[in-house]
Amino acid sequence: MAYHTLRHEYMQMPPVTRAYTTACVITTLAVQLDVVSPFQLYFNPLLILKQFQVWRLITTFLFFGNIGFNFLFNMIFTYRYCRMLEEGSFRSRTADFVMMFLFGATLMIIWAFFINLLFLGQALTIMLVYIWSRRNPYIRMNFFGVLNFQAPYLPWVLLGFSILLGNTPWVDLMGIAVGHCYYYLEDVLPQHRANLKILKTPLFLKHLLDPAPEEDHVPPPEFRPGGFNWGGNAPEIPPEGRQNE
């Protein structure tokens, strides 16, 4: 009975979230069981370019360290915000969601050639958190029952928490920068440049991944692209929700 319940809950996860979190867990278990070594997974430009170990372009996003607090913390946030994005502003837009992953991963890999970072999974998680937070600016957050703030400050709270744990800030800063690049190109620029859209999902991805459009589905305001209107007239603030981390 427990197996069927667990399987049902697993299959209820949206496809991209299910695929990515599963790949992260399997990769971590493989390292934990000594099937593979982290030295075979980390981002190494020389080995990629000279020995054609191209799998490192993918595995650098799949390993979050050995099973422990850091791994669980990152996986919870990855699953939570990846799923909320996929079921929210990317509902019925799987191809666009995959395109967001490809854009973020490509930009991070380009920057990683110039910055000495071995694993980029945490940066990808922060990118997901940043995009979700900018598209849900009025949601109130509670961080471990200590801090209360609005969603757009969440990535910066996580950055501070990561520094307190002794981690380098560059990984989180990269995730924030890449997330802001995507948010600006996808949500801000089209509003100020006559619907100019630079990021366009290839048609083959849409045909391959997107289901038939749902009739009469209008996403709620918190799931619509846009975000915090920092400089314009303040819109009417909807009732604030509350989320506990």
C-alpha positions in Angstrom: 0.0 0.0 0.0 2.8 2.4 0.9 4.6 1.6 -2.3 1.5 2.4 -4.4 1.0 5.7 -2.5 4.6 6.6 -3.0 4.5 5.7 -6.7 1.4 7.7 -7.2 2.9 10.8 -5.6 6.0 10.3 -7.6 4.1 10.1 -10.9 2.0 13.2 -9.9 5.2 15.3 -10.1 5.4 17.4 -13.3 7.8 15.8 -15.8 10.7 18.2 -15.8 10.8 18.4 -12.0 10.5 14.6 -11.7 13.3 14.0 -14.3 15.7 16.5 -12.8 15.3 15.6 -9.1 15.5 11.9 -10.0 18.7 12.4 -11.9 20.2 14.4 -8.9 19.2 11.7 -6.4 20.5 8.8 -8.6 23.8 10.6 -9.2 24.3 11.3 -5.4 23.4 7.6 -4.6 25.9 6.4 -7.3 28.6 8.5 -5.6 27.6 7.4 -2.1 27.8 3.7 -3.2 31.2 4.3 -4.9 29.8 3.4 -8.3 31.2 6.7 -9.7 33.6 9.3 -8.2 33.0 13.0 -7.9 36.2 13.4 -9.9 34.3 11.9 -12.9 31.5 14.4 -12.5 32.9 17.9 -11.8 33.2 20.7 -14.4 36.7 20.6 -15.9 37.1 22.7 -19.1 40.4 21.0 -20.0 39.0 17.5 -19.9 35.9 18.6 -21.7 37.8 20.3 -24.6 40.8 18.0 -24.8 39.5 14.6 -23.9 35.9 15.2 -25.0 34.4 14.3 -21.6 31.2 16.1 -22.5 29.1 14.4 -19.9 30.6 16.8 -17.4 28.5 19.5 -18.9 25.5 17.7 -17.5 26.8 16.0 -14.3 28.1 19.3 -12.9 24.4 20.2 -12.4 23.4 16.8 -10.8 25.7 16.4 -7.8 25.0 18.3 -4.6 27.6 16.6 -2.4 27.4 13.5 -0.2 24.1 12.7 1.5 23.8 15.1 4.5 22.3 18.4 5.5 23.6 20.3 2.5 22.3 17.7 0.1 18.9 17.6 1.7 18.6 21.4 2.0 19.4 21.8 -1.7 17.2 19.0 -2.9 14.2 20.4 -0.9 14.6 23.8 -2.4 15.2 22.4 -5.9 12.1 20.2 -5.8 9.9 22.8 -4.2 10.7 25.8 -6.5 11.1 23.7 -9.6 7.7 22.2 -9.1 6.0 25.5 -8.2 7.4 27.1 -11.4 6.4 24.2 -13.6 2.9 24.0 -12.2 2.6 27.8 -12.0 3.8 30.2 -14.6 5.0 27.4 -16.8 1.8 25.4 -16.6 1.2 23.6 -20.0 4.5 25.2 -21.2 7.0 22.4 -20.7 9.0 23.4 -23.7 9.4 26.9 -22.4 10.4 25.5 -19.0 13.1 23.3 -20.6 14.2 26.3 -22.6 14.7 28.2 -19.3 16.9 25.3 -18.0 18.9 25.3 -21.2 19.4 29.1 -21.1 20.5 29.0 -17.5 22.8 26.0 -17.8 24.4 27.4 -20.9 25.1 30.8 -19.3 26.5 29.2 -16.2 28.8 26.9 -18.2 30.1 29.9 -20.1 30.9 31.8 -16.9 32.3 28.6 -15.3 35.1 28.6 -17.9 36.3 31.8 -16.3 35.4 31.1 -12.7 36.8 28.1 -10.8 33.6 26.4 -9.9 33.3 22.6 -9.9 29.6 21.9 -9.4 26.8 24.2 -10.6 23.7 22.4 -9.2 23.3 24.9 -6.4 23.6 27.8 -8.8 20.8 26.3 -10.9 18.6 25.9 -7.7 19.2 29.6 -6.8 18.2 30.5 -10.4 14.9 28.7 -10.0 14.3 30.4 -6.6 15.1 33.8 -8.0 12.8 33.5 -11.0 9.9 32.2 -8.8 10.5 35.0 -6.3 10.3 37.7 -8.9 7.1 36.3 -10.3 5.5 36.1 -6.9 6.6 39.3 -5.3 3.8 39.7 -2.7 4.0 36.3 -1.0 5.3 36.5 2.5 8.0 34.1 3.5 9.1 32.8 6.9 12.6 31.4 7.1 13.0 28.8 9.8 10.6 30.8 12.0 13.2 33.6 12.4 12.9 35.9 9.5 9.8 37.3 7.8 10.1 39.0 4.4 8.6 39.1 0.9 9.5 36.6 -1.7 11.9 38.8 -3.8 14.4 38.8 -0.9 14.5 35.0 -0.6 17.6 34.5 -2.9 19.5 37.0 -0.8 18.5 35.3 2.5 19.7 32.0 1.1 22.9 33.6 0.0 23.5 34.9 3.5 22.6 31.5 5.0 25.0 29.8 2.6 27.8 32.2 3.7 27.1 31.4 7.3 27.5 27.7 6.6 31.0 28.5 5.2 30.2 28.1 1.5 31.6 30.3 -1.2 29.2 33.1 -2.3 30.1 32.9 -6.0 27.8 29.9 -6.7 24.8 31.6 -5.3 25.7 35.0 -6.9 26.0 33.2 -10.3 22.5 31.7 -9.8 21.1 35.1 -8.9 22.8 36.8 -11.9 21.6 34.2 -14.4 18.1 34.2 -12.9 18.0 37.9 -13.3 19.1 37.7 -16.9 16.3 35.3 -17.7 13.8 37.4 -15.7 14.8 40.6 -17.5 14.8 39.1 -21.0 11.5 37.1 -20.5 9.4 39.4 -18.2 10.8 42.9 -18.2 12.1 43.7 -21.7 8.9 42.7 -23.6 6.9 45.2 -21.5 9.2 48.1 -22.4 10.2 47.2 -26.0 6.8 46.6 -27.7 6.6 42.9 -26.9 10.2 42.3 -28.0 11.0 38.6 -27.2 14.6 37.5 -27.4 14.3 34.1 -25.9 12.2 32.0 -28.3 11.6 28.3 -27.7 12.3 26.2 -30.8 9.2 24.8 -32.5 10.5 21.2 -32.4 10.6 21.5 -28.6 7.1 22.8 -28.5 5.8 19.9 -30.7 7.8 17.4 -28.7 7.0 18.5 -25.1 3.9 20.7 -25.0 0.5 19.1 -24.5 -2.6 20.4 -26.2 -3.6 23.8 -24.7 -6.1 23.6 -21.8 -9.4 25.3 -22.6 -10.6 28.1 -20.3 -7.5 28.0 -18.2 -6.5 31.4 -16.9 -3.6 31.3 -14.5 -4.0 33.2 -11.2 -2.1 36.6 -11.0 0.7 35.2 -8.9 1.6 32.7 -11.7 1.6 35.3 -14.6 4.9 36.6 -15.9 5.8 40.1 -14.7 7.1 40.5 -11.3 7.7 43.3 -8.9 7.1 46.8 -10.3 10.0 48.5 -8.6 9.8 51.8 -10.4 6.2 52.2 -11.7 2.9 52.9 -10.0 2.3 50.4 -7.3 -0.5 48.0 -8.3 -3.2 47.0 -5.9 -1.7 44.5 -3.5 -3.6 41.2 -3.4 -4.1 39.4 -0.1 -0.8 38.1 1.0 -0.2 34.4 1.3 2.2 33.0 3.8 4.7 30.2 3.2 6.9 28.5 5.7 10.3 27.1 4.8 
